Amino acid sequence: MSKTAVIYQSTYGTTRTYAEQIAQELGADLIAFKKVKISELVGYDTIIFGGGIYAGQIAGSGLIRKNYEKLKGKHLVVFSVGFTPHARTDNLDKVRSSSFEAAQLKNISFFHYRGGVDYKKINLFHRFLLSTKRLLISMQPESKLTDDNKRFLKLYGKSIELTLDSPQVLISYLKGICSL
């Protein structure tokens, strides 16, 4: 029987919700990023890591990146949570490339889920980042705005509650490659 850990870095709760669903379905250990010890992770056969996308990177991905040599013989799965639509594989590829080294990308399976946001609950730092991004985008001529930038401006400041994706694809993938 494969021993599985689901580690999550969640700022506002969406990533934690996905991690809880995955851990429950797989009978895996659920570990908050702040409480994880790399010495404990080496005892697992499968490691699933989830983090939100912030400033173009998967939050907490350094845990895997920096400890990759100790973990590379394991099934490594990473899921990101954010506003990037699934169809925007170009954006998701950039996020993954900025979160992990090229050799690591070849040995990690990736999944992406939609996130939500309640602007009333966003901390001051994230408000600053988003308002700066909004200012920079709004200074561009309308004709130069990308569809992503138009979407960002349209949604800025609004609370967005999305119906969460089902993590079933990730769960089925793992059940197919591991004896979970």
Secondary structure, 3 states (H helix, E strand, C coil): CCCEEEEEECCCCHHHHHHHHHHHHHCCEEEEHHHCCHHHHCCCCEEEEEEEEECCEECCCHHHHHCHHHHCCCEEEEEEEECCCCCCHHHHHHHHHHHCCHHHHCCEEEEEEECCECHHHCCHHHHHHHHHHHHHHHCCCHHHCCHHHHHHHHHCCCCECCCCCCCHHHHHHHHHHCCC
